[in-house]
């Protein structure tokens, strides 16, 4: 996978070098039974949780092909982030955005996950750089059932689980988006301004060469500023 077309986010942390390979395994929860007269049958069930696995390089020196939107950070910074994601025992958002060299936005991956395992490897052939193999698992919200007994009858109220995989909506000029991130004066991160939270706006300019490729306006067209790709979600 090329750096120009892919951005990998673990929560709000952008990996400086996009992994060469991403493996997403959609697991099966179906069961098979054998009936005396019917033979083998397959009982279809809700799919099991999805497994995600990739290996990423964390540079110890600043490379021209790496993306450091908030300034260069060595491996220690990212290892602390990974450990926090593991230790906090809370789900977080895993996002992969894909863009063609001409600026056309492809499909995105946006899934709530947990940090299952990660393995840190240091090899002489990689110099001082660190390689981290990460395993994530989809997190699915769940609810409780409340049973009310009374009035000669019984009713069951169920709180449905919310989907944790949001539909991917391509983002481009004219798209309505929800913004969660800091505004900047230009598309290269200059002139940091205020931070927006769950702000509903629109995209009026796109510069995929910049570290902050999307320019956001209000729904009425008032200019606001440039934001990172991970700060906008199409609606």
C-alpha positions, -999 to +999 in steps of 0.1 A: +000+000+000+014+034-009+017+062+015+001+088-008-032+070-009-036+056+026-040+071+061-042+047+091-056+060+124-057+043+157-080+065+177-066+099+169-031+086+163-020+087+126+007+061+118+037+079+101+042+051+076+012+032+061+015-006+065+023-026+034-005-050+040-038-049+058-057-081+066-094-079+075-110-113+084-148-113+086-154-143+109-183-168+106-207-178+134-229-202+115-234-237+127-239-270+108-263-297+119-270-331+104-307-342+104-318-377+100-340-371+070-327-338+056-289-345+058-266-316+066-280-281+071-264-248+078-279-225+104-271-189+095-263-165+124-251-130+128-214-128+117-188-131+144-165-102+153-141-091+126-103-095+131-079-069+118-041-075+115-013-054+100+024-046+106+037-011+107+071+006+107+077+033+133+108+054+122+133+065+147+146+092+123+127+116+101+122+103+066+108+123+037+082+096+029+068+095+064+039+118+075+043+137+107+015+162+108+022+173+144+059+172+140+083+143+141+078+118+170+101+088+176+091+053+183+087+059+221+057+082+214+038+056+194+046+027+218+031+048+246+000+053+225-003+016+217+001+007+254-025+032+264-050+017+239-043-017+253-043-007+290-074+016+290-097-014+283-119+008+261-128+005+225-115+031+200-120+040+164-099+024+137-099+044+104-083+038+070-089+064+044-080+057+007-075+083-020-063+081-056-034+103-068-059+125-086-077+133-054-107+109-058-117+095-025-122+057-024-140+037+002-130+040+039-128+017+068-143+031+100-148+006+128-148+006+166-122-019+178-102-032+208-064-036+209-060-074+213-022-079+209+008-061+195+044-073+191+074-049+189+103-061+169+138-046+164+161-060+137+195-050+127+185-048+090+160-020+100+186+001+118+170+018+148+135+017+133+109-004+151+083-028+136+050-033+154+026-061+145-009-052+156-040-073+161-074-056+165-109-070+170-142-054+162-161-041+192-198-046+191-221-026+215-245-046+235-275-039+256-296-054+283-332-067+283-357-055+308-387-078+317-418-062+332-443-084+349-477-071+359-513-066+349-518-103+342-492-103+314-455-100+307-438-077+283-402-076+273-384-044+263-350-048+246-324-022+240-309-030+206-272-030+201-259-002+181-239-009+150-202-002+154-194-002+117-205+031+102-214+033+065-186+048+046-195+080+028-170+094+003-158+129+011-152+155-016-161+190-027-197+198-017-199+169+008-217+175+041-195+163+070-193+161+107-160+177+119-141+167+150-107+184+150-087+216+149-090+242+122-059+255+104-051+285+082-037+265+053-038+229+041-002+222+054-011+227+091-001+264+095-020+287+118-038+264+142-071+277+153-101+266+174-112+229+177-146+218+165-166+190+181-194+173+162-198+203+140-219+199+109-204+216+079-194+213+042-162+207+022-155+235-004-118+228-013-096+197-013-058+196-015-047+160-012-010+171-012-015+189+021-014+174+056-048+190+062-065+183+029-101+194+035-113+230+038-145+232+059-173+258+057-205+262+076-236+248+060-244+284+048-209+287+032-190+306+058-153+297+056-138+281+087-104+264+079-085+234+069-086+200+088-070+166+086-087+137+068-093+120+101-112+150+114-141+147+089-168+120+086-192+121+056-229+121+063 
